[in-house]
Amino acid sequence: MDTQNDAHSLLFLSAAQRGIWFAQQFGSPDSIFNLAESIEIHGAVDPALFAAALRRAVAEADTVRTRFIETHEGPRQLIRPSIEIGIPFIDVSAEADPRAAAERWMMAELAGPVALSAGPLWASALFKAAPDRFFWYHRSHHIVMDGFTGGLFARRVAGLYSAFAENRAPDASPFEPLDLLLEEEAAYRSSDRFTRDRSYWINAFADRPEPLSLARQPSPNVGGLFRRTAHLAAGTVSALRAAAQGLGASLPQMLIAATAAYLYRATSVEDLVIGMPVTARMNERLRRVPGMTANAVPLRLAMRPEMSFRELVAQAGKQIRRALRHQCYRYEDLRRDLNLLAGNQQLFSTVINIEPFDYDLRFAGHPVTLHNLSNGTADDLAIFVYDRGDGRGLRIDFDANPAIYSPDELIGHQRRLLRLLDAAGAAPDCPIGRLQTLDESERRQLLVGWNETARAVPEATLPALIEAQAARAPDSAAIIAEADTLTYAALNSEANRLAHRLIAQGAGPDTIVALAVPRSADMVVALVAILKTGAAYLPIDPDYPAERIAFTLEDARPTLIVTTAALTPRLPDGAPRLVLDAAETIAALRHGRADDPRQSERRRPLSPVDPAYVIYTSGSTGRPKGVVVAHAAIANRLLWMQATYQLATEDRVLQKTPTGFDV
């Protein structure tokens, strides 16, 4: 290799390339940065002429011959004078499904790891599916090509092949050298326009709105390629174009507005920001340079349910026009300006990309059909709409992070977005809050199915359920607390002895008995005993601050406090106390009645509507508030849990939460 020539070809990275470089260095190792298409050629192709056209295009496009090196001053790109390229020709015409066979090879190739310093950063292959049907596979790392460049390069290959096949001299190369892109960028970054663009974006997003997501969980750093595709027929697209024209908008503007409306309907986020990829090529010279310049700009829309779709389209059009005027200011720079880089924060996580590139290619007169294979890994969700302008309708891809979206979720979002698009096109003056997104089965599930919660629940009190379990399984373990184990029979009899004593001291329905006992078997016995009296228990966590304990007791005014000798000094003066470990209490309980309290022995009969316990809230939004829970409610909860989990006597449930927290 000629060192002198290499030195002349050593270039800085553009801002767009630096973004890709750092994303690959610090991103998930399974992230895919490859862009790939399969171009289906409807006609016979001469493999030798095709290879000659590809080699000529590679010789003309600097970016294809680029490799990246690390220097002590940072990464640089080296344009090689020439490269040897392998162009596999693979005949799959004998396969049962030639296209599927070809695409299996393509997907395996594009999913492979690509080292920026070694490559290959660009690859091609030609597949024969039939004598008159070929597939050209074209793959590049995003650091050397963007979507615009892919179209530029494909058009040149088609033109060269046609010239060779027709035995005529090809047109002169339309490509400008890669260093022109860097010169244009340097000129822009030192211009007044750069300053104006920066000011526009900083002012528009100074408050750093939170990005929205359709995912149910945060996006982890996971790569991979996860896609669901839908197609809109040509007739449907014609109707949408007509509807857009009636709104004084373009079809891309209408599609972006519809996507925003759906995101709003799915998330209720009124300050809505979505990302819109742009070419960032502001003059004709840049549009002739193959390379990576693509940017993404944030679109910020103010959403309201009563806003008509017509109003939303107008707002979206206005924001799109503003964004396009300032599209050369890099999103990476904006994140740096807003101090978002340190925490890897974003302004948007959902992207809508309308690709209206001219792909009406001809290979010696043969038309083509484009099949996008990869736009790289999606951090969250990217929606790609391909409008090739060939009268064949639209293709809509949902590319998602496979760690946070399931196939069913992605299909559902796609289906509902298309339904909203149809509804908006048919009734543009309808408020976006009323545009139809659900089909009949989804609507019924939402309005009826998920609300069919009625269940037959026995009218029972909590002590009655405990007593029934003690009768069913008297010798089964009811409580295991460190070294102590109580069977259901023992729990029931000990709770009965304490319950009779509490009843004698005034506990019963319409009263509250506070329970300030450390976590132990005795605590559970006392809790069950209070329930058996008909009183509502009030848990007092001994670890709570003295001020909260005093407030709770003052506010609830319990009839009685059940506690221990060690905790008595921590309790404020007030209600009478029953000290469990006092000698007189122990003696009285030893000789107390062990039978279940009868209704006639309570202050009045206990009913399922009577309170079972009182729990105080944390007070994080003000003063703590006492919440009363009836026997019917907790019985409902426990019977549901048993029906759902089918717990048997050998099962164990860990009671890990504080007594003052309602589980």
KALIN-V969959 format. One record per pair of residues at least 4 apart in sequence whose C-alpha atoms are under 6 Angstrom apart, sorted by the first residue. I is the first residue (numbers start at 1). J is the second residue. D is the distance in whole Angstrom. If there is no record, write none. Layout:
# KALIN-V969959
i & j & d
I & J & D
I & J & D
This chain:
# KALIN-V969959
i & j & d
9 & 78 & 6
9 & 79 & 5
10 & 77 & 6
10 & 78 & 5
11 & 76 & 6
11 & 77 & 5
12 & 76 & 5
13 & 17 & 6
13 & 18 & 6
13 & 76 & 6
16 & 293 & 6
17 & 143 & 5
20 & 143 & 6
23 & 27 & 5
28 & 221 & 6
28 & 222 & 6
28 & 223 & 6
30 & 223 & 5
31 & 223 & 4
31 & 224 & 6
31 & 377 & 6
32 & 376 & 5
32 & 377 & 5
33 & 141 & 6
33 & 142 & 6
33 & 376 & 5
34 & 140 & 6
34 & 141 & 4
34 & 142 & 6
34 & 376 & 5
35 & 139 & 6
35 & 140 & 5
35 & 374 & 5
35 & 375 & 5
35 & 376 & 6
36 & 138 & 6
36 & 139 & 4
36 & 373 & 5
36 & 374 & 5
37 & 137 & 6
37 & 138 & 5
37 & 371 & 6
37 & 372 & 4
37 & 373 & 5
38 & 136 & 6
38 & 137 & 5
38 & 371 & 5
39 & 135 & 5
39 & 136 & 5
39 & 369 & 6
39 & 370 & 5
40 & 134 & 6
40 & 135 & 4
40 & 368 & 5
40 & 369 & 5
41 & 133 & 6
41 & 134 & 5
41 & 368 & 5
42 & 133 & 5
42 & 366 & 6
42 & 367 & 6
42 & 368 & 6
43 & 132 & 4
43 & 133 & 5
43 & 366 & 5
44 & 131 & 6
44 & 132 & 4
50 & 161 & 6
53 & 157 & 6
53 & 160 & 5
53 & 161 & 5
54 & 157 & 6
58 & 64 & 6
62 & 178 & 6
63 & 144 & 6
63 & 291 & 6
65 & 79 & 6
65 & 80 & 6
66 & 78 & 5
66 & 79 & 4
67 & 77 & 6
67 & 78 & 5
68 & 76 & 6
68 & 77 & 4
68 & 116 & 6
68 & 117 & 5
69 & 75 & 6
69 & 76 & 5
69 & 117 & 5
70 & 74 & 6
70 & 75 & 4
71 & 75 & 6
87 & 124 & 6
87 & 125 & 5
88 & 125 & 5
89 & 126 & 5
89 & 127 & 6
90 & 127 & 5
91 & 127 & 6
91 & 128 & 5
92 & 98 & 5
92 & 128 & 6
92 & 129 & 5
93 & 98 & 6
93 & 128 & 6
93 & 129 & 4
93 & 130 & 5
98 & 129 & 5
103 & 107 & 6
114 & 119 & 6
115 & 119 & 5
121 & 140 & 6
121 & 141 & 5
122 & 139 & 6
122 & 140 & 4
123 & 139 & 5
124 & 137 & 5
124 & 138 & 5
125 & 136 & 6
125 & 137 & 5
126 & 135 & 6
126 & 136 & 5
127 & 134 & 6
127 & 135 & 5
128 & 134 & 5
129 & 133 & 5
129 & 134 & 5
142 & 146 & 6
143 & 292 & 6
144 & 291 & 5
144 & 292 & 5
145 & 149 & 6
145 & 291 & 5
145 & 292 & 5
146 & 292 & 5
149 & 153 & 6
149 & 290 & 5
158 & 363 & 5
160 & 170 & 6
161 & 165 & 6
162 & 166 & 6
162 & 363 & 5
162 & 364 & 4
163 & 167 & 6
163 & 168 & 5
163 & 170 & 5
175 & 288 & 5
175 & 289 & 6
176 & 288 & 6
176 & 289 & 5
188 & 194 & 6
189 & 194 & 5
197 & 326 & 5
202 & 206 & 5
211 & 347 & 5
211 & 348 & 4
211 & 349 & 6
215 & 404 & 6
223 & 377 & 6
224 & 377 & 6
225 & 377 & 6
226 & 399 & 6
226 & 400 & 5
226 & 402 & 6
227 & 398 & 5
227 & 399 & 4
228 & 397 & 6
228 & 398 & 5
229 & 396 & 6
229 & 397 & 4
230 & 395 & 6
230 & 396 & 5
231 & 394 & 6
231 & 395 & 5
232 & 393 & 5
232 & 394 & 5
233 & 393 & 5
234 & 392 & 5
234 & 393 & 4
237 & 393 & 6
241 & 251 & 5
243 & 425 & 6
244 & 249 & 5
244 & 250 & 6
244 & 251 & 6
245 & 249 & 5
253 & 317 & 6
254 & 313 & 6
257 & 313 & 5
257 & 316 & 6
258 & 421 & 6
262 & 417 & 6
264 & 268 & 5
264 & 269 & 6
270 & 302 & 6
270 & 303 & 5
271 & 302 & 5
272 & 300 & 6
272 & 301 & 5
273 & 299 & 5
273 & 300 & 4
273 & 348 & 6
274 & 298 & 6
274 & 299 & 5
274 & 348 & 5
274 & 350 & 6
274 & 351 & 6
275 & 297 & 6
275 & 298 & 5
275 & 348 & 6
275 & 351 & 4
276 & 296 & 5
276 & 297 & 5
276 & 351 & 6
276 & 352 & 6
276 & 353 & 6
277 & 295 & 6
277 & 296 & 4
277 & 353 & 6
278 & 294 & 6
278 & 295 & 5
278 & 296 & 6
279 & 294 & 5
280 & 294 & 6
280 & 327 & 6
280 & 328 & 5
281 & 286 & 5
305 & 432 & 6
305 & 433 & 4
306 & 431 & 5
307 & 431 & 5
307 & 432 & 6
308 & 429 & 5
308 & 430 & 5
308 & 431 & 4
308 & 432 & 6
309 & 428 & 5
309 & 429 & 6
309 & 432 & 6
310 & 428 & 5
310 & 429 & 6
312 & 316 & 6
313 & 317 & 6
316 & 320 & 6
323 & 327 & 6
335 & 340 & 5
335 & 341 & 6
336 & 340 & 6
336 & 341 & 6
340 & 345 & 5
349 & 380 & 6
350 & 381 & 5
350 & 382 & 6
351 & 382 & 5
352 & 382 & 6
352 & 383 & 5
353 & 384 & 5
354 & 384 & 6
354 & 385 & 5
355 & 386 & 5
355 & 387 & 6
356 & 387 & 5
356 & 388 & 6
358 & 388 & 6
359 & 388 & 6
362 & 366 & 5
362 & 367 & 5
378 & 400 & 5
378 & 401 & 5
379 & 401 & 6
380 & 400 & 6
380 & 401 & 5
381 & 399 & 6
381 & 400 & 4
382 & 398 & 6
382 & 399 & 5
383 & 397 & 6
383 & 398 & 5
384 & 396 & 6
384 & 397 & 5
385 & 395 & 6
385 & 396 & 5
386 & 394 & 6
386 & 395 & 5
387 & 394 & 5
416 & 437 & 5
419 & 437 & 5
420 & 424 & 6
420 & 436 & 6
420 & 437 & 5
424 & 428 & 5
438 & 442 & 6
438 & 443 & 6
444 & 448 & 5
445 & 449 & 4
445 & 450 & 6
446 & 450 & 6
460 & 608 & 6
461 & 608 & 5
461 & 631 & 5
462 & 631 & 6
463 & 532 & 5
469 & 473 & 6
470 & 474 & 5
470 & 488 & 5
470 & 489 & 5
474 & 488 & 5
474 & 489 & 4
475 & 487 & 5
476 & 487 & 5
477 & 486 & 6
477 & 487 & 4
478 & 486 & 6
478 & 487 & 5
478 & 488 & 5
479 & 485 & 6
479 & 486 & 5
480 & 484 & 6
480 & 485 & 5
481 & 520 & 6
481 & 521 & 6
486 & 490 & 6
486 & 491 & 6
488 & 492 & 6
491 & 495 & 6
493 & 594 & 5
495 & 499 & 6
495 & 525 & 5
495 & 528 & 6
495 & 529 & 4
496 & 594 & 5
496 & 596 & 6
497 & 589 & 6
497 & 592 & 5
497 & 593 & 5
497 & 594 & 5
498 & 529 & 6
499 & 529 & 5
499 & 533 & 6
502 & 507 & 5
503 & 507 & 5
503 & 533 & 6
507 & 535 & 6
508 & 533 & 5
508 & 534 & 4
508 & 535 & 4
508 & 602 & 6
508 & 603 & 6
509 & 534 & 4
509 & 535 & 5
511 & 535 & 5
512 & 535 & 5
512 & 536 & 5
512 & 537 & 6
512 & 558 & 5
512 & 559 & 6
513 & 537 & 5
513 & 538 & 6
513 & 558 & 5
513 & 559 & 6
513 & 560 & 5
513 & 561 & 6
514 & 537 & 6
514 & 538 & 4
514 & 539 & 6
514 & 558 & 6
514 & 561 & 5
515 & 538 & 6
515 & 539 & 5
515 & 540 & 6
515 & 561 & 6
515 & 562 & 5
516 & 540 & 5
516 & 563 & 5
517 & 523 & 6
517 & 563 & 5
519 & 523 & 6
530 & 535 & 6
531 & 535 & 6
534 & 606 & 6
536 & 611 & 5
536 & 612 & 5
536 & 613 & 4
537 & 613 & 5
538 & 613 & 6
538 & 614 & 5
539 & 660 & 5
541 & 660 & 6
551 & 555 & 6
552 & 556 & 6
553 & 557 & 6
560 & 575 & 5
560 & 576 & 5
560 & 577 & 6
561 & 577 & 5
562 & 577 & 6
562 & 578 & 5
563 & 579 & 5
564 & 579 & 5
564 & 580 & 5
564 & 581 & 6
580 & 585 & 6
588 & 592 & 6
599 & 605 & 5
608 & 631 & 5
608 & 632 & 5
609 & 630 & 5
609 & 632 & 6
610 & 630 & 5
611 & 629 & 6
611 & 630 & 4
611 & 631 & 6
612 & 629 & 6
612 & 630 & 5
612 & 631 & 5
613 & 629 & 6
614 & 627 & 5
614 & 628 & 5
615 & 626 & 6
615 & 627 & 5
616 & 624 & 6
616 & 625 & 5
616 & 626 & 4
616 & 627 & 6
617 & 624 & 5
617 & 625 & 5
618 & 624 & 6
619 & 623 & 5
619 & 624 & 4
631 & 635 & 6
632 & 636 & 6
635 & 639 & 6
641 & 645 & 6
642 & 646 & 5
642 & 647 & 6
